[in-house]
């Protein structure tokens, strides 16, 4: 079976420590978690009047293809109470995005957000 290697960005600013811990447990049951970056506190982007975020990244190996991994990440966000009616840059329990897929950068935010680039680079090298 083909193993895909992905790096997923992690972001939360609602009960972040608990939600990140739960997310890693749920994710670990579905894919192989290979490494986790340091978690960083970051200021909110866009809507500034909200709690600081905790951001990081996790490197995984999975037999899921890109589309199905994306669906899995959305289902984990939903399981952790993500409110999809909230503003795009508003508070969230969990935000998971595929940033690197089999060595290729697939999320343009990598180039514009230093905290994301640093977390991802920690797992690339």
Backbone torsions as a table, in degrees:
resi	resn	phi	psi	omega
1	UNK	NA	137.0	-177.8
2	UNK	-71.4	131.8	175.5
3	UNK	-102.9	124.7	173.4
4	UNK	-99.1	142.1	177.6
5	UNK	-108.9	127.5	-178.9
6	UNK	-133.9	152.5	170.5
7	UNK	-117.9	126.7	-174.6
8	UNK	-113.7	132.2	175.4
9	UNK	-80.5	147.1	-179.6
10	UNK	-121.6	133.7	174.5
11	UNK	-147.9	137.0	176.6
12	UNK	-157.4	143.6	171.8
13	UNK	-138.1	15.8	172.1
14	UNK	-121.6	112.1	-177.5
15	UNK	48.8	47.7	-168.0
16	UNK	-57.9	-48.2	-176.1
17	UNK	-58.9	-46.2	-178.7
18	UNK	-66.6	-43.9	-178.6
19	UNK	-66.2	-37.9	178.7
20	UNK	-67.1	-41.3	177.8
21	UNK	-60.3	-48.2	179.0
22	UNK	-62.0	-43.7	-179.9
23	UNK	-58.9	-43.6	-179.2
24	UNK	-64.4	-36.6	176.9
25	UNK	-65.0	-47.1	-179.7
26	UNK	-63.8	-48.3	-179.2
27	UNK	-59.4	-42.4	-177.9
28	UNK	-63.5	-19.1	177.2
29	UNK	-81.9	-17.3	-174.5
30	UNK	-107.9	-27.1	-177.5
31	UNK	-139.8	170.2	173.9
32	UNK	-89.9	117.4	176.1
33	UNK	-84.5	117.6	-175.3
34	UNK	-92.4	-36.7	-177.0
35	UNK	-163.9	156.5	177.8
36	UNK	-131.4	137.3	177.6
37	UNK	-76.4	172.0	169.2
38	UNK	-64.1	150.9	175.3
39	UNK	-95.7	135.6	-175.6
40	UNK	-121.1	143.8	171.4
41	UNK	-86.0	131.6	-179.6
42	UNK	-132.7	152.6	177.4
43	UNK	-76.3	145.2	178.5
44	UNK	-61.4	149.2	176.7
45	UNK	-105.4	138.5	176.6
46	UNK	86.7	-82.1	178.7
47	UNK	-95.5	109.1	-171.4
48	UNK	-87.8	-19.1	-176.6
49	UNK	-86.6	69.7	178.6
50	UNK	-159.9	166.0	-178.4
51	UNK	-61.4	155.7	174.4
52	UNK	-61.2	153.2	176.9
53	UNK	-91.6	155.4	164.6
54	UNK	-110.9	123.2	-177.3
55	UNK	-123.1	156.1	176.1
56	UNK	-175.2	-162.3	179.1
57	UNK	-151.1	157.3	178.2
58	UNK	-134.6	138.2	179.6
59	UNK	-102.7	129.9	-176.7
60	UNK	-130.1	161.1	168.1
61	UNK	-119.6	135.6	-176.2
62	UNK	-151.1	153.5	172.8
63	UNK	-90.4	-8.1	175.5
64	UNK	-62.6	145.8	169.6
65	UNK	-82.0	174.0	-174.5
66	UNK	-55.1	-48.6	-176.6
67	UNK	-61.7	-45.7	-177.3
68	UNK	-72.6	-29.5	174.5
69	UNK	-66.2	-42.0	178.4
70	UNK	-59.6	-43.0	177.7
71	UNK	-62.9	-40.6	177.7
72	UNK	-61.4	-45.8	-179.3
73	UNK	-61.6	-42.2	178.4
74	UNK	-62.9	-39.8	-178.9
75	UNK	-67.4	-34.5	176.3
76	UNK	-67.3	-44.0	176.4
77	UNK	-55.8	-45.3	-179.3
78	UNK	-63.9	-43.7	-179.9
79	UNK	-59.2	-33.2	-179.5
80	UNK	-89.6	9.6	171.9
81	UNK	89.3	23.7	178.3
82	UNK	-61.2	127.9	179.1
83	UNK	-94.8	105.9	-176.5
84	UNK	-80.1	-3.0	177.0
85	UNK	-92.8	-10.2	-178.9
86	UNK	-69.7	160.1	177.3
87	UNK	-57.7	149.7	-176.7
88	UNK	-50.5	-44.3	-176.8
89	UNK	-103.0	20.5	-178.5
90	UNK	-80.7	179.4	179.2
91	UNK	-60.5	149.3	178.9
92	UNK	-152.0	149.3	177.4
93	UNK	-73.2	-36.6	-178.1
94	UNK	-159.9	137.3	175.2
95	UNK	-133.2	118.4	-178.6
96	UNK	-125.3	127.4	178.9
97	UNK	-137.4	142.2	174.4
98	UNK	-77.1	121.5	-178.8
99	UNK	-105.3	-40.2	179.2
100	UNK	-125.3	131.8	179.3
101	UNK	-126.8	112.6	-180.0
102	UNK	48.0	45.9	174.5
103	UNK	90.0	-9.5	-179.5
104	UNK	-102.5	135.3	174.2
105	UNK	-73.0	122.0	-176.9
106	UNK	-117.9	4.0	178.8
107	UNK	-126.4	116.8	-175.9
108	UNK	-64.6	-20.0	177.5
109	UNK	-59.2	-23.7	177.4
110	UNK	-54.3	-37.6	-174.9
111	UNK	-82.8	-15.9	-173.8
112	UNK	-114.1	-11.4	-177.6
113	UNK	-120.1	107.1	-175.8
114	UNK	-56.9	-42.0	-178.0
115	UNK	-61.3	-36.2	179.3
116	UNK	-70.7	-46.5	179.0
117	UNK	-58.7	-44.5	-179.0
118	UNK	-63.6	-43.3	179.8
119	UNK	-63.6	-44.7	-179.2
120	UNK	-66.6	-45.3	-178.6
121	UNK	-60.2	-33.5	178.5
122	UNK	-59.7	-31.6	-177.4
123	UNK	-94.1	-19.9	178.9
124	UNK	-74.8	-41.4	-172.8
125	UNK	-92.3	NA	NA
